[in-house]
Amino acid sequence: MADKIVMGYWDCPYCDKKGIQGTLRECPQCGKPRGNDTKFYMKSQTHEEVVNNQEYLSEEQVQKKGKGADWLCAYCGSYNSAVEKICKGCGHERDEEDKTYFEVKKEQAAPSEHLVKQMLKKTAQPARAKKKSKLPLFLGAVGIVFWLWLLVFFFGPKTRTILISEKLWEYNVNIEKYQYVSESDWELPGEAEEVTSKKEIHHYKQVLDHYEKKTRTYSEKVQTGSHVEYSYSDNGDGTFSEHSRTVPDYDYVTKTEEYDDPVYVSVPVYKKKYYYKIWRWKPFRDVTTSGKNNDPYFGEFTLADKEREGKKTKKYSIKARIKKKDEWKVYTVTEEMWKKMRVDKEIKVKMSMGEIKEIVE
């Protein structure tokens, strides 16, 4: 469908005549031609108003009007129809100095945009001056600091003075033995001697057993009809073009459908499992030495046939009480701290959650 042409209007800047039809190029009240201050507008804002107010141009009016935006004569400042090659106001022949209605409006809008930016800058400072109260923000910050303080107070490291009564230590050497042991696995090691093998459950897999009929309800978006929407564009010659487009209407409808719901069962997957004998180094015995208030050492030992020295471990602790308290406790400490501590001497330490974390130098 071809776009319909709607009547536009303009106001005379000379005699202040309002609502002059866009097809008139001179003011009917003062006779002045429309100039560069001309701004076309529509009286009707909706399609219904355009129809009710009979704002459409007739076929004859459409044929008479120029095809394209008016152009402004650079010499006398009068607007001319796009079909005119010579200005009707002064006889000037149109050239590249003559701008179209839209080019004039764009130039006029540019300074306005600049003024708007300047006004925004001027109004921004007062806006910043109206600061919101900082009291809620301050109270929130105080609350966070208070909870952090509580956490640090109860769980954070605290400096304590302790009195040490004993320094304890325990050293251990694990002795491994090369033994002929029984093991099982899904693969048979190359150096193993197989005793037996049998099929066993390795894992389970989900297998489709059957389907069950079930019903579900869902919403679906469907087109229920359509409507026509209208928009308008300035032609730059005192008229506007009406554009129409068909827009589909949608709604949600509730639907019910049956579907097959799969049901799975766990099915065991069998695999051969091997039971075998194999030589392995295994923890066999411990050589432990311990003491208090003396230098620690690893105990002496003699390795028997098919034995070897395994993992060595060290454990250090002290028996102490916090100053002004009567309860004696045993605390595990690091080797470095243990070496710096002295029996029957007070020392400052940092403690957290009942444990000694470090010595305060």
C-alpha positions, -999 to 999 in steps of 0.1 A, spaced: 0 0 0 14 34 -10 21 59 18 -6 85 22 3 122 24 -8 142 54 -12 180 57 15 197 77 14 232 92 38 261 99 37 294 118 46 328 104 75 344 123 66 378 110 29 383 121 27 353 144 -1 336 124 -5 301 136 -14 268 119 -9 278 82 -14 248 59 18 234 45 6 237 9 6 275 12 40 291 6 30 326 17 14 337 50 -23 344 42 -23 371 69 9 392 60 19 378 27 54 370 37 69 338 21 81 311 45 117 315 54 145 297 71 128 298 105 99 277 92 93 245 111 67 220 98 45 201 123 14 180 124 -17 191 143 -30 155 146 -8 132 167 -25 98 160 -39 80 130 -74 83 144 -70 121 147 -57 123 111 -87 104 98 -112 123 120 -97 157 111 -95 148 74 -59 157 72 -51 137 40 -42 156 9 -63 150 -22 -49 133 -53 -48 167 -70 -29 183 -41 -4 155 -41 2 159 -78 8 196 -75 32 195 -46 69 191 -52 86 157 -51 112 163 -24 121 187 3 119 225 -3 151 244 -9 160 277 7 172 305 -15 206 317 -3 199 352 -16 164 361 -4 158 335 22 126 321 7 117 284 5 109 270 -30 94 237 -41 118 210 -51 104 211 -87 114 248 -90 148 256 -105 145 294 -101 136 311 -69 101 326 -71 111 353 -46 141 368 -64 147 349 -96 179 333 -84 188 301 -102 193 272 -78 230 261 -72 250 242 -45 248 272 -21 211 266 -17 203 241 11 173 218 15 149 222 43 165 193 62 200 207 58 188 240 72 171 223 102 203 203 109 224 234 110 199 251 132 198 221 156 236 220 160 239 252 181 209 241 201 226 208 209 257 228 220 236 250 242 219 220 258 253 205 267 264 239 282 232 240 303 238 205 315 273 214 326 260 244 345 232 225 362 255 196 370 274 215 397 243 224 417 231 189 414 263 176 429 260 202 457 228 185 468 245 156 484 226 128 501 231 123 538 261 102 545 247 90 578 233 56 565 265 49 547 285 58 578 264 36 601 268 7 577 305 11 576 306 12 614 285 -20 616 309 -38 593 339 -26 613 322 -37 645 316 -73 632 351 -75 619 364 -64 653 343 -92 670 358 -118 646 393 -106 652 387 -104 690 373 -140 694 392 -158 666 422 -136 657 457 -142 671 462 -128 706 495 -122 724 499 -143 755 526 -149 780 531 -185 788 553 -204 813 569 -236 801 574 -265 824 584 -293 800 597 -296 764 586 -328 748 597 -346 716 590 -378 697 611 -391 668 600 -421 647 615 -442 620 593 -465 600 610 -497 589 596 -512 557 598 -549 548 599 -566 514 569 -589 517 551 -614 496 515 -601 499 481 -608 485 464 -581 463 436 -578 438 430 -555 408 413 -554 375 446 -557 357 473 -583 365 508 -567 371 535 -583 351 556 -593 381 526 -608 400 517 -645 404 481 -651 397 462 -670 423 427 -669 408 404 -646 388 367 -643 385 340 -621 370 328 -594 394 308 -562 392 330 -534 379 304 -507 377 268 -501 369 253 -485 338 219 -470 331 199 -489 305 165 -479 291 139 -504 304 106 -490 292 85 -458 287 57 -445 309 29 -424 296 28 -390 313 10 -357 308 24 -322 310 10 -287 307 29 -259 290 23 -224 277 28 -216 241 30 -182 224 6 -181 194 -5 -154 170 -41 -144 177 -45 -117 151 -28 -85 140 -32 -47 140 -19 -18 120 6 7 134 12 41 118 42 64 118 48 98 102 79 113 85 85 150 76 87 154 38 103 189 42 77 205 19 49 212 43 35 177 42 41 144 60 41 108 48 20 83 67 36 48 69 16 18 79 28 -17 89 9 -47 100 20 -60 135 11 -94 146 -7 -99 180 4 -127 203 -10 -143 234 -1 -173 255 -23 -203 255 -22 -233 278 -18 -267 262 -16 -302 275 2 -331 258 11 -367 265 47 -378 262 67 -410 268 89 -407 298 119 -430 297 125 -453 327 161 -465 333 174 -494 354 209 -499 368 226 -529 351 258 -543 365 288 -544 342 311 -574 349 348 -576 344 375 -601 353 392 -593 386 426 -608 394 437 -621 428 475 -625 430 506 -626 451 533 -600 446 564 -586 464 559 -552 479 577 -529 503 552 -525 532 554 -506 566 565 -533 591 577 -518 624 585 -484 640 615 -473 660 603 -446 683 623 -424 707 609 -397 729 619 -376 758 616 -343 776 640 -315 784 668 -331 765 681 -331 729 660 -353 706 675 -381 685 665 -410 663 668 -443 679 693 -469 667 681 -499 649 694 -529 629 679 -538 596 670 -575 592 670 -593 558 646 -577 533 641 -545 555 649 -509 547 646 -475 564 613 -458 555 597 -425 564 611 -404 593 588 -381 614 594 -356 641 569 -342 667 575 -313 691 554 -301 719 555 -282 752 537 -284 785 528 -248 795 502 -226 811 491 -191 802 502 -165 827 476 -158 855 459 -192 848 465 -224 867 457 -249 839 486 -267 823 482 -279 787 503 -296 761 507 -276 729 521 -288 696 548 -264 682 572 -263 653 608 -273 655 619 -237 651 597 -225 681 607 -256 702 644 -248 699 638 -212 711 618 -221 741 633 -227 776 620 -247 806 608 -226 836 610 -195 814 582 -171 803 579 -163 767 554 -143 746 535 -161 719 507 -154 695 478 -178 700 447 -185 679 419 -211 684 439 -226 713 471 -232 693 505 -214 694 511 -197 660 544 -179 665 568 -165 691 567 -127 697 603 -116 695 
